[in-house]
Amino acid sequence: MTTVLTVLVGIAMLATVGVLLAGLLGMAGGSGNSARSQKLMRWRIGLQFVALALFALLLLTMKR
């Protein structure tokens, strides 16, 4: 169980970094598409929540 959670935490963290980099590159490119920037920000926040929730669950399972 802990192996699966560890892999899921890693995937969630990589996805968060990917969305963050996509947002940064979009802003650096000066495309000016604010709707896309907002959508990426919402995705990043959601992925951060998932990563933290999975990490907390992993810590709880390792503690037992």
C-alpha atoms as an extended CHARMM CRD file, in Angstrom:
* protein
*
        64  EXT
         1         1  MET       CA              0.0000000000        0.0000000000        0.0000000000  PROA      1               0.0000000000
         2         2  THR       CA              2.7800000000        2.4260000000        0.8410000000  PROA      2               0.0000000000
         3         3  THR       CA              4.4880000000        1.7450000000       -2.4850000000  PROA      3               0.0000000000
         4         4  VAL       CA              1.3440000000        2.6510000000       -4.3960000000  PROA      4               0.0000000000
         5         5  LEU       CA              0.8710000000        5.8160000000       -2.3590000000  PROA      5               0.0000000000
         6         6  THR       CA              4.5110000000        6.7760000000       -2.8300000000  PROA      6               0.0000000000
         7         7  VAL       CA              4.1760000000        6.4320000000       -6.5990000000  PROA      7               0.0000000000
         8         8  LEU       CA              0.9140000000        8.4020000000       -6.6010000000  PROA      8               0.0000000000
         9         9  VAL       CA              2.4920000000       11.2080000000       -4.5450000000  PROA      9               0.0000000000
        10        10  GLY       CA              5.3890000000       11.3620000000       -6.9990000000  PROA      10              0.0000000000
        11        11  ILE       CA              3.0410000000       11.5000000000       -9.9950000000  PROA      11              0.0000000000
        12        12  ALA       CA              0.9400000000       14.2240000000       -8.3600000000  PROA      12              0.0000000000
        13        13  MET       CA              4.0520000000       16.2620000000       -7.5830000000  PROA      13              0.0000000000
        14        14  LEU       CA              5.3820000000       15.9220000000      -11.1350000000  PROA      14              0.0000000000
        15        15  ALA       CA              1.9950000000       16.9140000000      -12.5380000000  PROA      15              0.0000000000
        16        16  THR       CA              1.9620000000       19.9790000000      -10.2900000000  PROA      16              0.0000000000
        17        17  VAL       CA              5.4180000000       21.0070000000      -11.4700000000  PROA      17              0.0000000000
        18        18  GLY       CA              4.3800000000       20.4420000000      -15.0860000000  PROA      18              0.0000000000
        19        19  VAL       CA              1.3300000000       22.6780000000      -14.7710000000  PROA      19              0.0000000000
        20        20  LEU       CA              3.4020000000       25.2900000000      -12.9400000000  PROA      20              0.0000000000
        21        21  LEU       CA              6.0040000000       25.3250000000      -15.7110000000  PROA      21              0.0000000000
        22        22  ALA       CA              3.3000000000       25.5310000000      -18.3850000000  PROA      22              0.0000000000
        23        23  GLY       CA              1.8730000000       28.5790000000      -16.6310000000  PROA      23              0.0000000000
        24        24  LEU       CA              5.2720000000       30.2090000000      -16.2660000000  PROA      24              0.0000000000
        25        25  LEU       CA              6.1420000000       29.6220000000      -19.9000000000  PROA      25              0.0000000000
        26        26  GLY       CA              2.7840000000       31.0140000000      -20.9550000000  PROA      26              0.0000000000
        27        27  MET       CA              3.3320000000       34.1610000000      -18.9290000000  PROA      27              0.0000000000
        28        28  ALA       CA              6.9180000000       34.5270000000      -20.1240000000  PROA      28              0.0000000000
        29        29  GLY       CA              5.8110000000       34.1710000000      -23.7330000000  PROA      29              0.0000000000
        30        30  GLY       CA              3.5010000000       37.1320000000      -23.3130000000  PROA      30              0.0000000000
        31        31  SER       CA              0.5700000000       35.4340000000      -25.0050000000  PROA      31              0.0000000000
        32        32  GLY       CA             -1.8140000000       37.4550000000      -22.8640000000  PROA      32              0.0000000000
        33        33  ASN       CA             -4.3850000000       34.6710000000      -22.6580000000  PROA      33              0.0000000000
        34        34  SER       CA             -5.7390000000       35.2970000000      -19.1660000000  PROA      34              0.0000000000
        35        35  ALA       CA             -8.4010000000       32.5730000000      -19.3950000000  PROA      35              0.0000000000
        36        36  ARG       CA             -5.7140000000       29.9480000000      -19.9750000000  PROA      36              0.0000000000
        37        37  SER       CA             -3.6100000000       31.3320000000      -17.1280000000  PROA      37              0.0000000000
        38        38  GLN       CA             -6.5770000000       31.1340000000      -14.7510000000  PROA      38              0.0000000000
        39        39  LYS       CA             -7.3400000000       27.5730000000      -15.8270000000  PROA      39              0.0000000000
        40        40  LEU       CA             -3.7270000000       26.5190000000      -15.2640000000  PROA      40              0.0000000000
        41        41  MET       CA             -3.7330000000       28.1850000000      -11.8300000000  PROA      41              0.0000000000
        42        42  ARG       CA             -6.8790000000       26.2660000000      -10.8560000000  PROA      42              0.0000000000
        43        43  TRP       CA             -5.3220000000       23.0160000000      -12.0550000000  PROA      43              0.0000000000
        44        44  ARG       CA             -2.1430000000       23.7380000000      -10.0960000000  PROA      44              0.0000000000
        45        45  ILE       CA             -4.0530000000       24.4100000000       -6.8900000000  PROA      45              0.0000000000
        46        46  GLY       CA             -6.1160000000       21.2520000000       -7.3530000000  PROA      46              0.0000000000
        47        47  LEU       CA             -3.0420000000       19.1470000000       -8.0230000000  PROA      47              0.0000000000
        48        48  GLN       CA             -1.2960000000       20.6050000000       -4.9860000000  PROA      48              0.0000000000
        49        49  PHE       CA             -4.2840000000       19.6340000000       -2.8620000000  PROA      49              0.0000000000
        50        50  VAL       CA             -4.2460000000       16.0910000000       -4.2440000000  PROA      50              0.0000000000
        51        51  ALA       CA             -0.4990000000       15.7790000000       -3.6750000000  PROA      51              0.0000000000
        52        52  LEU       CA             -0.7620000000       16.9940000000       -0.0830000000  PROA      52              0.0000000000
        53        53  ALA       CA             -3.7440000000       14.7620000000        0.6650000000  PROA      53              0.0000000000
        54        54  LEU       CA             -1.9280000000       11.7230000000       -0.7370000000  PROA      54              0.0000000000
        55        55  PHE       CA              1.1840000000       12.6530000000        1.2250000000  PROA      55              0.0000000000
        56        56  ALA       CA             -0.8320000000       12.9270000000        4.4490000000  PROA      56              0.0000000000
        57        57  LEU       CA             -2.4220000000        9.5450000000        3.7350000000  PROA      57              0.0000000000
        58        58  LEU       CA              1.0260000000        8.0880000000        3.0910000000  PROA      58              0.0000000000
        59        59  LEU       CA              2.2970000000        9.4250000000        6.4140000000  PROA      59              0.0000000000
        60        60  LEU       CA             -0.7080000000        7.9720000000        8.2160000000  PROA      60              0.0000000000
        61        61  THR       CA             -0.1860000000        4.5420000000        6.6890000000  PROA      61              0.0000000000
        62        62  MET       CA              3.5310000000        4.5900000000        7.4730000000  PROA      62              0.0000000000
        63        63  LYS       CA              2.8590000000        5.5690000000       11.0750000000  PROA      63              0.0000000000
        64        64  ARG       CA              0.7250000000        2.4760000000       11.6990000000  PROA      64              0.0000000000
